Amino acid sequence: MTAAHTGPDSRSSTEIPKGVADTSGEISLIVNMQSYGSHNAGWRTSAVDPREFLRPEYFVEIARTAESGLFDAVFLADHSSIHGAIAETPSWTLDPTVVMSAIAAATDHIGLVATMSTTLAAPYFVARAISSLDHASRGRAGWNVVTSWDDRAARNYGLDALPDKSDRYRAADEFVQVVDKLWESWDEDALPADRRSGIFADTTKIRPVDHTGEFFTVAGPLQIPSSPQRRPAVFQAGGSDAGRTLAAKYADGVFAAHQLLDGAKVYRDDIRAQATAFGRSADSVKILPGVVVVTAETSQRAWAKRAALDELLGAEDEHLRRLGRVLGLDLSGFDLDAAFPQDLISSLTINLPQQGFVDATIGLLRDRSRTLRQLSHVIGLGHRSLIGSPEEVADDLQAWVDGGGADGFVLMFDQLPEGLDDFVELVVPVLQKRGLLRSSYSDTTLKDRLLQRDVVVVEP
């Protein structure tokens, strides 16, 4: 299903006139590299070997395609335990920093956002790893800050269970503070490496952090010099109240889950207001809702792609079973072409990992224009689906930005790498013609690209 569309943009043109400033880059685009895509059956029809996602080179090729489409960054989530879905679809297994290091060596511009947990890692380890990635990529690193939610992961790290949610978020706040201190522990000119004087590092410009807090004690300083971004770009997915506050306080980009534009706008307004209360500019934090895109030359062909994958998942009762599993309900015997029964909303126990997904799902269930069949297509993904022609996809993305619900998007695809290939070939040119996406990269860091936007003057 597609959201309401705006009409064609009158700014469309085939090329930017010479001597005119290119104010493109209005929409930030990031690719979530989900092994073979977000659809559970994506790996079954992909042209790529099902085991290929265990090789960093597989993700390198995805990143190269995203770079050819002038995206801001690629993003890799992380799991520290095996979860139930592994029985039917691939899951992430490689360490994100290893994959991003391989991508850094094979690309020139694309940003590299790696997930690292504040619940299971140590601040010094994260500060060092992300700063190292920033050095390796010449200023393209980003850290996706997460608080782990799965007790199975806790047991893999020697814990009986995770701390309660409030403690996890208080620890995350302190964790980010410590990482920031470590990134700031070297002045930018602390490494003169002066052969004549024999001074390699100026120790007067390298400071311990001597942090002692509720959760962490860290001496510092970091043992590597300040990286190109100094403070690499920080991302966070804030859905709960505590998550929103953490995002507003520290994040340069916020990964969000919203099914409806109205809810997305309220969320964006809230994050921006909180950022202002923390002394930040409202424009200093970019809201990036996730969206699963399926596109083809026509809308009918795009929907046929989704239908072909859905068919692989089994009969109609299987779709009801999967939807019921997410919602914590027994939906057997319900009519797939009827709306969701509103009297069941009070009995939901939604089995999704983040509060943002839960809130978005409830909002979608209250929309009686959607049938159970349509809901089964999208709710298990956590993010909304956008299926249509290149123009329809571009219309929808533009409508969310123009409507105040997004500054950009984290794009997912039913299938990787095929879905990304289609988007770059079909949708990117439409966005560029409308002036909504850059026509080339300028030589900036990931953070500069996100927050200051590229302005490239095309010489006459």
C-alpha positions in Angstrom: 0.0 0.0 0.0 1.2 3.5 -0.7 0.6 6.6 1.3 -1.2 9.6 -0.2 0.9 11.2 -2.9 1.6 14.8 -3.8 1.6 15.7 -7.5 4.6 16.0 -9.8 7.0 18.7 -8.7 7.3 21.6 -11.1 11.0 21.9 -10.4 11.7 18.8 -12.4 14.4 19.2 -15.0 16.8 17.0 -16.9 19.9 18.7 -15.6 21.1 21.5 -13.4 21.8 24.7 -15.5 25.4 25.8 -15.6 26.3 28.5 -13.1 23.4 27.7 -10.8 23.8 26.5 -7.3 22.8 22.9 -6.8 20.9 23.0 -3.5 20.2 19.2 -3.7 20.6 16.9 -0.8 17.4 17.9 0.8 16.5 14.3 1.5 19.0 12.1 3.5 19.0 8.5 2.3 20.6 5.6 4.3 20.4 1.9 3.4 19.8 -0.6 6.1 21.8 -3.6 4.9 19.5 -6.5 6.1 21.4 -9.5 4.8 19.0 -10.4 1.9 16.4 -7.9 2.7 13.5 -7.3 5.0 11.1 -10.0 3.6 11.5 -13.4 5.1 11.4 -15.0 1.7 13.9 -12.6 0.1 16.8 -14.9 0.3 14.9 -17.7 -1.5 14.6 -15.9 -4.8 17.8 -13.7 -4.7 20.3 -14.3 -7.4 23.0 -14.3 -4.7 24.2 -17.4 -2.9 22.3 -17.7 0.4 25.6 -17.9 2.3 27.1 -14.9 0.6 26.1 -12.5 3.5 28.8 -14.2 5.6 31.4 -12.4 3.4 32.2 -8.7 3.9 32.5 -8.4 0.1 28.8 -8.9 -0.2 28.1 -5.8 1.8 30.9 -3.9 0.0 28.9 -4.4 -3.3 25.7 -3.1 -1.6 27.6 -0.1 -0.4 29.1 0.6 -3.8 25.6 0.6 -5.3 24.4 3.0 -2.6 27.4 5.2 -3.3 26.5 5.2 -7.0 23.1 6.5 -5.9 24.7 9.3 -3.9 23.2 8.1 -0.6 24.4 9.5 2.7 25.3 6.2 4.4 24.9 2.5 4.8 23.8 1.1 8.1 24.3 -2.3 9.7 22.2 -3.4 12.7 23.5 -6.0 15.1 22.3 -9.0 17.2 24.3 -10.6 20.0 22.2 -13.7 20.0 20.4 -16.1 17.7 16.7 -15.4 17.5 13.8 -17.5 16.3 13.6 -16.1 12.8 16.9 -17.7 11.9 15.0 -20.8 11.1 13.3 -19.2 8.2 15.5 -16.2 7.1 19.1 -15.1 7.4 20.2 -13.0 10.3 23.1 -10.7 11.0 26.2 -12.6 12.2 29.3 -10.5 11.3 30.5 -7.8 13.5 29.4 -4.4 12.0 32.8 -2.7 12.5 34.5 -5.5 10.5 32.0 -5.1 7.7 32.3 -1.3 7.8 36.1 -1.5 7.7 35.9 -3.5 4.5 33.5 -1.0 3.0 35.8 1.9 4.0 38.6 0.5 2.0 36.5 0.0 -1.1 34.5 3.2 -1.2 35.2 7.0 -1.2 32.1 8.9 0.0 29.4 6.7 1.5 29.0 7.1 5.3 29.4 4.0 7.5 27.0 3.6 10.5 27.8 0.7 12.8 25.7 -0.5 15.7 27.3 -1.0 19.1 25.4 -1.6 22.4 25.7 0.6 25.4 24.4 -2.3 27.5 26.9 -5.0 26.5 30.0 -3.1 25.4 32.4 -0.7 27.3 32.7 3.0 26.6 36.4 2.8 25.9 35.9 -0.1 23.4 33.2 1.8 21.5 35.1 5.1 21.5 38.2 3.4 20.1 36.4 1.3 17.5 34.3 4.1 16.0 37.2 6.6 16.1 39.4 4.0 14.3 36.7 3.5 11.7 36.6 7.3 11.3 40.3 7.4 10.7 40.1 4.5 8.3 37.3 6.1 6.3 38.6 9.7 6.4 35.6 11.0 8.3 32.7 8.8 7.3 32.0 6.9 10.5 28.8 6.8 12.5 27.8 5.1 15.7 24.2 3.7 16.1 23.6 3.9 19.9 21.4 1.0 21.1 20.3 -0.3 24.5 20.0 -4.1 24.1 16.6 -5.6 24.8 17.1 -9.4 24.5 18.0 -11.4 27.7 19.5 -14.1 25.4 22.2 -11.6 24.5 22.8 -10.8 28.2 23.5 -14.4 28.9 26.0 -14.5 26.1 27.9 -11.7 27.9 27.9 -13.4 31.3 24.8 -11.6 32.7 21.8 -13.5 34.1 19.4 -10.9 32.6 19.5 -7.3 31.3 19.1 -4.4 33.7 15.6 -2.9 33.7 14.7 -0.5 31.0 15.1 2.7 33.1 18.6 1.6 34.2 19.6 0.7 30.7 18.7 4.2 29.4 20.4 6.0 32.4 23.5 3.9 31.7 23.3 4.7 28.0 23.2 8.5 28.8 26.3 8.2 30.9 27.9 5.8 28.3 27.6 8.4 25.5 29.0 11.1 27.8 32.1 9.0 28.4 32.6 8.3 24.8 32.3 12.0 24.0 34.9 12.7 26.6 37.3 10.1 25.1 36.8 11.5 21.6 37.6 15.0 23.0 40.7 13.8 25.0 43.1 14.8 22.2 43.3 18.3 20.9 43.2 18.5 17.1 46.9 19.7 17.0 48.1 17.2 19.7 50.1 15.1 17.1 52.7 17.5 15.5 55.0 14.5 14.5 57.8 17.1 14.0 60.9 15.3 12.8 63.1 18.4 13.4 62.2 18.9 17.1 61.7 15.2 17.7 58.3 15.9 19.3 55.8 13.2 18.1 52.9 14.0 20.4 52.3 17.1 22.5 51.3 15.5 25.8 50.1 18.9 27.1 47.3 18.6 24.7 46.3 15.0 25.6 44.1 14.8 28.7 42.7 11.9 30.9 39.0 11.9 31.3 39.0 10.5 34.9 35.3 9.7 34.7 33.6 8.2 37.8 29.9 7.9 37.5 26.9 5.7 38.5 27.7 3.0 35.9 31.2 3.6 34.6 34.7 4.4 35.7 37.1 5.3 32.9 40.5 6.9 33.1 41.4 7.8 29.6 42.6 9.4 27.5 41.9 7.5 24.2 45.2 6.0 22.9 44.6 7.2 19.4 44.5 10.9 18.2 41.4 12.8 17.3 39.7 11.4 14.2 38.7 13.5 11.1 35.2 14.2 12.5 36.5 14.4 16.1 33.1 13.4 17.3 31.8 10.9 14.7 28.2 11.1 13.7 25.8 9.6 16.3 22.5 7.9 15.5 19.8 6.5 17.8 16.4 4.9 17.5 14.4 6.6 20.2 10.8 5.2 20.5 10.1 5.3 24.2 10.1 8.5 26.3 13.6 7.7 27.5 14.8 6.9 24.0 13.4 10.1 22.6 15.2 12.1 25.3 18.5 10.2 24.6 18.1 10.9 20.9 17.3 14.6 21.4 20.3 15.1 23.7 23.0 13.4 21.6 21.9 12.1 18.1 22.7 13.7 14.8 20.3 11.3 13.1 17.3 9.5 14.6 16.1 6.2 13.2 12.3 6.2 13.6 9.4 3.7 13.0 6.1 5.3 11.8 3.3 4.0 9.7 1.4 7.3 9.4 2.5 10.8 8.5 0.6 12.5 11.3 2.3 10.4 14.0 5.7 11.0 12.3 5.2 14.7 12.4 4.3 14.7 16.1 7.4 12.6 16.8 9.7 14.9 14.8 8.3 18.0 16.5 8.8 16.4 19.9 12.5 15.5 19.2 13.2 18.9 17.8 11.6 20.6 20.8 13.6 18.5 23.2 16.8 19.1 21.3 16.2 22.9 21.6 15.7 22.5 25.4 19.1 20.8 25.6 20.6 23.9 24.0 20.9 22.4 20.5 19.5 23.8 17.2 16.3 22.0 16.1 18.0 21.5 12.7 20.9 19.7 14.3 19.0 16.4 14.5 17.6 14.7 11.5 14.6 12.4 11.7 14.9 9.3 9.5 11.9 7.0 9.4 12.4 3.5 8.1 10.5 2.5 5.0 10.5 -0.7 3.0 10.5 0.1 -0.7 9.5 -2.1 -3.6 9.6 -0.4 -7.0 9.4 -1.4 -10.6 8.7 0.3 -13.9 5.0 0.2 -13.1 2.9 0.0 -9.9 1.5 -3.3 -11.0 4.9 -4.9 -11.5 6.0 -3.6 -8.1 3.0 -5.2 -6.4 3.6 -8.4 -8.3 7.1 -8.6 -6.8 5.7 -8.4 -3.3 3.0 -10.9 -4.1 5.5 -13.4 -5.4 7.5 -13.3 -2.2 4.3 -13.4 0.0 3.3 -16.5 -1.9 6.5 -18.3 -0.8 5.5 -17.9 2.8 2.5 -20.2 2.5 -1.3 -20.2 2.5 -3.5 -17.5 3.9 -3.8 -19.0 7.3 0.0 -18.8 7.5 -0.2 -15.0 7.0 -2.8 -14.8 9.8 -0.5 -17.0 12.0 2.5 -14.7 11.4 0.4 -11.6 12.1 -1.0 -13.1 15.2 2.5 -14.1 16.5 3.6 -10.4 16.3 0.4 -9.1 18.0 0.2 -11.9 20.6 -3.2 -12.9 19.4 -4.8 -16.0 17.9 -6.3 -14.8 14.6 -7.2 -18.2 13.1 -10.5 -18.1 11.4 -10.5 -14.3 10.9 -11.3 -12.9 7.4 -8.1 -11.6 5.8 -10.0 -9.1 3.8 -11.7 -7.5 6.8 -10.4 -4.7 9.0 -8.7 -5.4 12.3 -11.3 -5.9 15.1 -11.0 -2.8 17.2 -12.1 -4.6 20.4 -8.9 -6.7 20.3 -6.6 -3.7 20.6 -6.8 -3.7 24.4 -5.6 -7.3 24.6 -2.5 -6.8 22.4 0.9 -8.0 23.6 2.9 -6.8 20.6 6.1 -8.8 20.1 8.3 -6.1 18.7 11.7 -5.1 20.2 11.3 -1.3 20.4 8.6 1.0 21.7 8.6 3.0 18.4 7.6 -0.2 16.5 4.8 -0.9 19.1 3.4 2.7 18.9 3.5 2.6 15.1 1.8 -0.7 15.0 -1.1 0.4 17.2 -1.6 3.4 15.1 -1.8 1.2 12.0 -4.3 -1.1 13.6 -6.6 1.8 14.4 -6.8 2.7 10.7 -9.8 0.7 9.6 -9.1 1.4 5.9 -6.5 -1.4 6.0 -7.4 -5.1 5.9 -5.8 -7.9 7.8 -4.2 -9.0 4.6 -2.6 -5.6 4.1 -1.6 -5.5 7.7 0.1 -8.9 7.4 2.3 -7.4 4.7 3.7 -4.7 6.8 3.4 -5.2 10.5 5.9 -8.0 10.8 8.5 -5.7 9.3 8.0 -3.0 12.0 8.3 -0.3 9.3 5.8 0.8 6.7 5.9 -0.5 3.2 6.0 1.7 0.1 5.1 -0.2 -3.1 4.8 1.5 -6.4 6.3 3.0 -9.6 9.3 5.3 -9.3 7.1 8.4 -9.5 4.8 7.1 -6.8 7.7 6.2 -4.5 9.2 9.7 -5.1 5.8 11.3 -4.5 5.5 9.5 -1.1 9.0 10.3 0.1 8.5 14.0 -0.9 5.1 14.1 0.9 6.6 12.9 4.1 9.4 15.5 4.0 7.1 18.4 2.8 4.6 17.3 5.5 7.1 17.7 8.3 7.4 14.0 9.1 10.9 13.3 8.0 14.3 14.8 7.0 15.2 11.7 5.1 14.7 7.9 5.3 16.4 4.7 6.2 15.5 2.5 3.2 15.0 -1.2 3.4 14.1 -3.5 0.6 12.2 -6.8 0.3 15.3 -8.2 -1.4 19.0 -7.2 -1.4 20.8 -6.5 -3.5 18.1 -6.4 -6.2 15.7 -3.9 -4.4 18.5 -1.4 -4.0 19.5 -1.8 -7.6 16.0 -1.0 -8.7 15.8 2.0 -6.4 19.1 3.5 -7.7 18.2 2.9 -11.3 14.5 4.0 -11.2 13.9 6.3 -8.2 17.1 8.2 -7.8 16.9 9.9 -11.2 13.3 11.1 -10.3 14.5 12.5 -7.0 17.4 14.3 -8.7 15.2 15.8 -11.3 13.0 17.3 -8.6 16.0 18.7 -6.8 15.5 16.4 -3.8 18.8 14.5 -4.0 22.3 15.7 -4.7 23.8 15.3 -8.1 27.3 14.7 -6.8 29.2 14.3 -3.6 31.2 17.2 -2.1 34.2 16.5 0.0 32.6 16.5 3.4 32.4 14.3 6.5 29.3 12.3 7.2 28.3 14.7 9.9 28.7 17.7 7.7 26.7 16.0 5.0 23.9 15.3 7.4 23.7 18.6 9.2 25.0 21.3 6.8 23.9 19.7 3.5 25.9 19.9 0.3 25.9 23.0 -1.9 27.8 22.4 -5.1 28.2 25.3 -7.5 28.4 24.0 -11.1 30.9 26.1 -13.0 29.9 27.7 -16.3 
